[in-house]
Amino acid sequence: MCPEAKSKIKAIPMSRKTTVRRIEVTAANLQENPLNTANTLKCFSTALDESTDVLDTAQLLIFIRGIDEHFCITEELLSMESLKSTTTGQDIFNSVMHSLQKLQLCLDKLVSITTDGVPSLTGKHSGLIKRMNDKIQADYPLHKVLSFHCIIHQGSLCKSGLDFKHVVDPVVQAVNVIRPRGLNHRQFQDFFQDIDSDFSDVLHHTNVRWLSLRNMFKRVWELKEEIVIFFEMKDIVCDFSTKAENTEWMSDFAFATDIMQKMNELNKELQGKRVFGHDLYLEVKSFQTKLTLFAKQMSNENFAHFSLLQTQSVNATSAQRYSGHITGLREEFARRFADFNAMAHEFDLLKSPFSYDVETVTDELQMELTDLLADNALKSSFEKKPLIEFYESLHPEKFKNV
């Protein structure tokens, strides 16, 4: 936080007890702030993510987003609960309830729960969502809670609709021949310095960081000729060298790189703080519309939006196959985002309330929406004419001599 004071801080002698006490004070302060804020929240939603640390201990992260009567939004990490033994739906339910009770948050204010889709959270019979709904129905029969699968995680899972194994395997193999082996890696970097290349290395890819797949594809594409030359110099036998001579495989490689770029762009649009669900849903709907356009253009051998694929010789058969891949990807998006599609009616209300039909909303929102439309009409009247003219239209007798 204060890099310029790093040396001064290091010079301060602190015993172990002092260090522990300061950590405890900091932790108490971090817990006190959410507690003070929680008392003012009118409604809130939670997001859950469960992972395992380096000691194989399951850690449950509980995030909260709430809004108060002044429409101030609060986003906080509510708690990190360690699940020492099992990670069943009951264990997670107990941890979530403990965290909510600690902040004195009532379930009748809970609006939605977002998870990463694992069975212990979303199971129909004993998952967290089922247990939370049962608890809420027992305590507040008229209250309903929405449940969603994390929209960013859903977007990453949709890539399963694309079958690129025959492209991914040779590219990953080429990278693994270079990066993990120290001698090959050093000689590869020296080779790039000798030829004055703009790049100095290839990039790794891991399944956990799935966005790195496109970055790896793009780097290998830009260095494909150099990689082949390096393998020939070293007498390294690799499928990538053989595949790089195949025109059809190179077209598949270009198409995979282009479509992964499109998905990376969508993922970046879905990230960030203080972004609302209906805005994210619009981004997904927009991407599905783009996929429909891409599939249609592909079937007509139009590659206007695929910069790398444009540089390749693509036959009609491959173009139809790429169109089928994009259609499958669009169907995968429609399937995985079914829970958001079911909320499209409510999202439209949030997106454009002033053009919404009052009779189509629920009974508890009709009065509020009517008042909102009236306030908007009054505001529009002020904007269309000067203030003096507006009041003169209301009381003309008072403005005769003005």
C-alpha positions as CSV (number, residue, x, y, z in Angstrom):
1,M,0.0,0.0,0.0
2,C,2.9,2.4,0.8
3,P,5.9,1.2,-1.1
4,E,7.9,4.4,-0.3
5,A,7.6,3.5,3.4
6,K,8.6,-0.1,3.0
7,S,12.1,0.3,4.5
8,K,10.7,2.3,7.5
9,I,8.1,-0.3,8.3
10,K,10.7,-3.1,8.1
11,A,12.8,-1.2,10.6
12,I,10.1,-1.2,13.3
13,P,10.8,-4.1,15.7
14,M,7.7,-6.2,16.3
15,S,7.4,-9.3,18.4
16,R,5.3,-12.2,17.4
17,K,2.6,-11.3,19.9
18,T,2.5,-7.7,18.5
19,T,2.1,-9.1,14.9
20,V,-0.7,-11.4,16.0
21,R,-2.5,-8.7,17.8
22,R,-2.4,-6.3,14.8
23,I,-3.7,-9.1,12.6
24,E,-6.5,-9.7,15.0
25,V,-7.4,-6.0,15.1
26,T,-7.4,-5.8,11.3
27,A,-9.6,-8.8,11.1
28,A,-12.0,-7.4,13.6
29,N,-12.2,-4.2,11.7
30,L,-12.9,-6.0,8.4
31,Q,-15.8,-7.9,10.2
32,E,-17.2,-4.8,11.8
33,N,-17.7,-2.8,8.6
34,P,-20.0,-5.4,6.9
35,L,-21.9,-5.7,10.2
36,N,-22.6,-2.0,10.3
37,T,-23.6,-2.0,6.6
38,A,-25.8,-5.1,6.8
39,N,-28.2,-3.4,9.2
40,T,-29.1,-0.9,6.5
41,L,-29.7,-3.3,3.6
42,K,-33.2,-3.6,2.2
43,C,-32.4,-6.6,0.2
44,F,-29.3,-8.6,-0.8
45,S,-28.0,-11.4,-3.0
46,T,-25.2,-13.9,-2.4
47,A,-22.6,-15.6,-4.7
48,L,-20.8,-18.8,-3.6
49,D,-17.6,-20.4,-4.8
50,E,-16.0,-23.5,-3.4
51,S,-12.4,-24.5,-4.0
52,T,-9.5,-26.4,-2.4
53,D,-6.4,-24.8,-1.1
54,V,-2.8,-26.2,-1.1
55,L,-3.5,-28.2,2.1
56,D,-6.5,-29.9,0.5
57,T,-8.9,-28.0,2.7
58,A,-12.1,-27.0,1.0
59,Q,-12.7,-23.2,1.3
60,L,-16.1,-21.7,0.7
61,L,-16.2,-18.1,-0.4
62,I,-19.4,-16.2,0.3
63,F,-19.9,-12.9,-1.4
64,I,-22.7,-10.5,-0.8
65,R,-24.2,-7.6,-2.8
66,G,-26.9,-5.5,-1.1
67,I,-28.7,-2.3,-1.6
68,D,-30.1,0.2,1.0
69,E,-33.0,2.6,0.9
70,H,-30.8,5.3,-0.8
71,F,-30.0,2.8,-3.6
72,C,-26.3,2.6,-2.5
73,I,-24.9,-0.8,-3.6
74,T,-22.5,-2.7,-1.3
75,E,-20.3,-5.5,-2.6
76,E,-18.3,-7.4,0.0
77,L,-16.6,-10.8,0.7
78,L,-18.9,-11.8,3.5
79,S,-16.9,-14.8,4.7
80,M,-14.5,-17.6,3.9
81,E,-15.6,-20.8,5.6
82,S,-13.3,-23.8,5.9
83,L,-15.0,-27.1,5.3
84,K,-12.7,-29.5,7.2
85,S,-14.2,-32.8,6.3
86,T,-17.1,-33.3,3.9
87,T,-18.5,-30.7,1.5
88,T,-22.1,-31.9,1.2
89,G,-25.0,-29.6,0.6
90,Q,-25.8,-29.7,4.3
91,D,-22.2,-28.7,5.2
92,I,-22.4,-25.7,2.9
93,F,-25.9,-24.8,4.0
94,N,-24.7,-24.7,7.7
95,S,-21.8,-22.5,6.7
96,V,-23.9,-20.0,4.7
97,M,-26.5,-19.8,7.5
98,H,-23.8,-19.2,10.1
99,S,-22.4,-16.3,8.0
100,L,-25.8,-14.7,7.5
101,Q,-26.8,-15.1,11.1
102,K,-23.5,-13.5,12.2
103,L,-24.4,-10.4,10.3
104,Q,-28.1,-10.6,11.4
105,L,-29.3,-10.9,7.8
106,C,-32.8,-12.3,7.5
107,L,-33.7,-14.7,4.7
108,D,-36.8,-12.6,3.7
109,K,-34.3,-10.0,2.3
110,L,-32.4,-12.6,0.3
111,V,-33.2,-12.1,-3.4
112,S,-30.9,-14.5,-5.3
113,I,-28.1,-17.1,-4.9
114,T,-25.4,-17.5,-7.6
115,T,-23.2,-20.6,-7.7
116,D,-20.7,-22.2,-10.0
117,G,-23.1,-25.1,-10.7
118,V,-21.4,-28.0,-8.7
119,P,-23.8,-30.7,-7.5
120,S,-23.3,-29.9,-3.8
121,L,-24.7,-26.4,-4.5
122,T,-27.4,-27.1,-7.1
123,G,-28.5,-30.7,-6.5
124,K,-32.2,-31.2,-6.8
125,H,-32.6,-33.2,-3.6
126,S,-29.9,-32.3,-1.2
127,G,-28.0,-29.3,-2.7
128,L,-27.6,-25.9,-1.1
129,I,-30.2,-24.3,-3.3
130,K,-32.8,-26.9,-2.4
131,R,-32.1,-26.6,1.3
132,M,-32.2,-22.8,1.2
133,N,-35.6,-22.8,-0.6
134,D,-37.0,-25.3,1.9
135,K,-35.8,-23.1,4.8
136,I,-37.3,-20.0,3.3
137,Q,-40.6,-21.7,2.4
138,A,-40.9,-22.8,6.0
139,D,-40.1,-19.4,7.6
140,Y,-41.5,-17.0,4.8
141,P,-44.0,-18.9,2.7
142,L,-44.7,-16.0,0.3
143,H,-41.0,-15.2,-0.3
144,K,-39.2,-16.7,-3.4
145,V,-35.5,-16.7,-4.1
146,L,-33.9,-16.8,-7.5
147,S,-31.0,-19.1,-8.3
148,F,-28.4,-18.6,-11.1
149,H,-25.4,-20.2,-12.4
150,C,-22.4,-17.8,-12.6
151,I,-22.8,-16.1,-16.0
152,I,-19.0,-15.9,-16.6
153,H,-18.5,-19.6,-15.7
154,Q,-21.4,-20.5,-18.0
155,G,-19.7,-18.6,-20.8
156,S,-16.5,-20.6,-20.3
157,L,-18.4,-23.9,-20.3
158,C,-20.0,-23.1,-23.6
159,K,-16.7,-23.7,-25.4
160,S,-17.5,-27.4,-25.0
161,G,-19.8,-26.9,-28.0
162,L,-16.6,-26.5,-30.1
163,D,-14.7,-29.6,-31.0
164,F,-11.1,-28.4,-31.4
165,K,-9.2,-31.4,-30.0
166,H,-7.5,-32.1,-33.3
167,V,-6.2,-28.5,-33.3
168,V,-5.5,-28.1,-29.6
169,D,-3.4,-31.3,-29.1
170,P,-0.7,-30.5,-31.8
171,V,-0.4,-26.9,-30.6
172,V,-0.1,-27.8,-26.9
173,Q,2.4,-30.6,-27.8
174,A,4.6,-28.0,-29.7
175,V,4.5,-25.6,-26.7
176,N,5.3,-28.5,-24.3
177,V,8.3,-29.5,-26.3
178,I,9.7,-25.9,-26.0
179,R,8.7,-24.5,-22.6
180,P,9.1,-27.2,-20.0
181,R,12.5,-28.5,-21.3
182,G,15.2,-26.1,-20.1
183,L,17.7,-26.6,-22.9
184,N,15.1,-26.4,-25.7
185,H,13.6,-23.3,-24.1
186,R,16.9,-21.5,-23.8
187,Q,17.9,-22.4,-27.4
188,F,14.5,-21.3,-28.6
189,Q,14.9,-17.9,-27.0
190,D,18.4,-17.5,-28.5
191,F,17.0,-18.5,-31.9
192,F,14.5,-15.7,-31.7
193,Q,17.2,-13.2,-30.8
194,D,19.3,-14.3,-33.7
195,I,16.4,-13.7,-36.2
196,D,15.4,-10.4,-34.5
197,S,11.8,-11.6,-33.9
198,D,9.2,-9.3,-32.4
199,F,8.5,-12.1,-29.9
200,S,10.8,-13.8,-27.4
201,D,8.8,-16.9,-26.3
202,V,5.6,-18.9,-26.7
203,L,2.8,-18.9,-24.1
204,H,1.6,-21.7,-21.8
205,H,-2.0,-22.7,-21.5
206,T,-3.9,-24.3,-18.5
207,N,-7.4,-25.6,-18.4
208,V,-8.1,-23.6,-15.2
209,R,-7.2,-20.3,-17.0
210,W,-9.2,-21.2,-20.1
211,L,-8.8,-17.7,-21.5
212,S,-5.2,-18.4,-22.0
213,L,-6.1,-20.9,-24.8
214,R,-6.8,-18.1,-27.3
215,N,-3.6,-16.2,-26.3
216,M,-1.5,-19.4,-26.8
217,F,-3.2,-20.0,-30.2
218,K,-2.6,-16.5,-31.3
219,R,1.1,-16.5,-30.3
220,V,1.7,-20.0,-31.9
221,W,0.0,-18.8,-35.1
222,E,2.2,-15.7,-35.3
223,L,5.3,-17.9,-34.7
224,K,4.3,-21.0,-36.7
225,E,7.0,-20.7,-39.3
226,E,9.7,-20.0,-36.7
227,I,8.6,-23.0,-34.6
228,V,8.8,-25.3,-37.6
229,I,12.3,-24.1,-38.5
230,F,13.4,-24.5,-34.9
231,F,12.1,-28.1,-34.9
232,E,13.9,-28.9,-38.1
233,M,17.2,-27.4,-36.7
234,K,16.9,-29.6,-33.6
235,D,15.6,-32.7,-35.5
236,I,12.6,-32.7,-33.2
237,V,9.7,-34.9,-34.4
238,C,6.4,-33.2,-33.6
239,D,2.9,-33.4,-35.0
240,F,2.7,-29.6,-35.3
241,S,5.4,-29.6,-38.0
242,T,3.4,-32.1,-40.1
243,K,0.0,-30.4,-39.4
244,A,1.4,-27.0,-40.4
245,E,1.9,-28.3,-44.0
246,N,-1.8,-29.3,-44.2
247,T,-4.0,-26.6,-45.7
248,E,-7.2,-27.8,-44.1
249,W,-5.7,-28.1,-40.7
250,M,-4.3,-24.6,-40.9
251,S,-7.8,-23.4,-41.8
252,D,-9.1,-25.1,-38.7
253,F,-6.3,-23.5,-36.6
254,A,-7.2,-20.1,-38.0
255,F,-10.9,-20.6,-37.3
256,A,-10.3,-21.8,-33.8
257,T,-8.1,-18.8,-33.0
258,D,-10.7,-16.4,-34.4
259,I,-13.7,-17.9,-32.6
260,M,-11.7,-18.0,-29.3
261,Q,-11.0,-14.3,-29.7
262,K,-14.7,-13.7,-30.0
263,M,-15.4,-15.6,-26.8
264,N,-12.6,-13.8,-24.9
265,E,-14.1,-10.5,-25.9
266,L,-17.4,-11.6,-24.5
267,N,-15.8,-12.8,-21.3
268,K,-14.1,-9.4,-20.8
269,E,-17.5,-7.6,-21.3
270,L,-19.0,-9.8,-18.5
271,Q,-16.3,-8.8,-16.0
272,G,-16.2,-5.8,-13.6
273,K,-17.8,-4.5,-10.5
274,R,-21.2,-3.0,-10.1
275,V,-22.6,-4.6,-13.2
276,F,-26.2,-5.7,-13.1
277,G,-27.6,-9.0,-14.2
278,H,-29.8,-7.6,-17.0
279,D,-26.8,-5.8,-18.5
280,L,-24.8,-9.1,-18.5
281,Y,-27.7,-10.9,-20.1
282,L,-27.9,-8.3,-22.9
283,E,-24.2,-8.9,-23.6
284,V,-24.9,-12.7,-23.9
285,K,-28.0,-12.1,-26.1
286,S,-25.9,-9.8,-28.3
287,F,-23.2,-12.5,-28.6
288,Q,-25.9,-15.1,-29.6
289,T,-27.1,-12.7,-32.3
290,K,-23.6,-12.4,-33.6
291,L,-23.2,-16.2,-33.7
292,T,-26.4,-16.4,-35.8
293,L,-24.9,-13.8,-38.2
294,F,-21.5,-15.6,-38.3
295,A,-23.1,-19.0,-39.0
296,K,-25.1,-17.5,-41.9
297,Q,-22.1,-15.8,-43.4
298,M,-20.0,-18.9,-43.0
299,S,-22.4,-21.0,-45.0
300,N,-22.1,-18.4,-47.8
301,E,-18.3,-18.5,-47.5
302,N,-18.2,-15.0,-46.1
303,F,-15.4,-14.6,-43.5
304,A,-15.6,-10.9,-43.0
305,H,-15.4,-11.1,-39.2
306,F,-12.7,-13.7,-39.1
307,S,-9.4,-12.0,-39.8
308,L,-7.1,-15.0,-39.7
309,L,-9.5,-17.3,-41.6
310,Q,-9.6,-14.8,-44.4
311,T,-5.9,-15.4,-45.1
312,Q,-6.5,-19.1,-45.7
313,S,-7.9,-21.1,-48.7
314,V,-11.2,-22.4,-47.3
315,N,-13.2,-24.8,-49.5
316,A,-17.0,-25.0,-49.4
317,T,-17.0,-28.2,-47.3
318,S,-14.9,-26.6,-44.5
319,A,-17.0,-23.4,-44.6
320,Q,-20.2,-25.5,-44.0
321,R,-18.4,-27.3,-41.2
322,Y,-17.4,-24.1,-39.5
323,S,-21.0,-22.9,-39.8
324,G,-22.1,-26.0,-38.0
325,H,-19.6,-25.4,-35.2
326,I,-20.9,-21.9,-34.7
327,T,-24.5,-23.1,-34.8
328,G,-23.6,-25.7,-32.1
329,L,-22.0,-23.0,-30.0
330,R,-25.1,-20.8,-30.2
331,E,-27.3,-23.8,-29.2
332,E,-24.9,-24.4,-26.2
333,F,-25.4,-20.8,-25.1
334,A,-29.1,-21.1,-25.4
335,R,-29.1,-24.3,-23.3
336,R,-26.8,-23.1,-20.6
337,F,-28.4,-19.7,-20.2
338,A,-31.9,-21.1,-19.9
339,D,-32.2,-19.8,-16.3
340,F,-31.5,-16.3,-17.6
341,N,-33.9,-16.7,-20.6
342,A,-36.6,-17.5,-18.1
343,M,-36.0,-14.1,-16.5
344,A,-36.1,-12.1,-19.8
345,H,-39.5,-10.6,-18.8
346,E,-38.1,-9.1,-15.6
347,F,-34.9,-8.0,-17.3
348,D,-36.9,-6.0,-19.8
349,L,-38.5,-4.1,-17.0
350,L,-35.1,-3.2,-15.5
351,K,-33.7,-2.3,-18.9
352,S,-36.5,0.0,-20.1
353,P,-39.2,0.7,-17.4
354,F,-40.5,3.8,-19.1
355,S,-41.7,1.8,-22.2
356,Y,-43.1,-1.0,-20.1
357,D,-46.8,-1.9,-19.9
358,V,-48.0,-1.4,-16.3
359,E,-50.6,-4.1,-16.6
360,T,-48.0,-6.8,-17.4
361,V,-46.0,-6.3,-14.2
362,T,-46.8,-8.0,-10.9
363,D,-49.4,-6.4,-8.6
364,E,-46.8,-5.2,-6.0
365,L,-44.9,-3.3,-8.7
366,Q,-47.8,-1.6,-10.5
367,M,-48.1,1.4,-8.2
368,E,-44.4,2.1,-8.1
369,L,-44.1,1.8,-11.9
370,T,-47.1,4.2,-12.4
371,D,-45.5,6.8,-10.1
372,L,-42.2,6.3,-12.0
373,L,-43.8,6.9,-15.3
374,A,-45.6,10.0,-14.0
375,D,-42.3,11.4,-12.7
376,N,-40.6,10.8,-16.0
377,A,-43.4,12.5,-17.9
378,L,-43.0,15.6,-15.6
379,K,-39.3,15.6,-16.1
380,S,-39.8,15.4,-19.9
381,S,-42.0,18.5,-19.8
382,F,-39.3,20.5,-18.1
383,E,-36.8,19.4,-20.7
384,K,-39.0,20.3,-23.7
385,K,-39.7,23.9,-22.6
386,P,-38.0,26.6,-20.5
387,L,-38.9,26.7,-16.8
388,I,-40.7,30.0,-17.1
389,E,-42.8,28.8,-20.0
390,F,-43.7,25.6,-18.1
391,Y,-45.1,27.6,-15.1
392,E,-46.8,30.1,-17.4
393,S,-48.7,27.2,-19.1
394,L,-49.9,26.1,-15.6
395,H,-50.8,29.7,-14.3
396,P,-51.2,32.1,-17.3
397,E,-53.0,34.8,-15.3
398,K,-49.9,35.2,-13.0
399,F,-47.6,35.8,-16.0
400,K,-49.5,38.5,-18.0
401,N,-47.0,41.2,-17.2
402,V,-43.8,39.1,-17.2
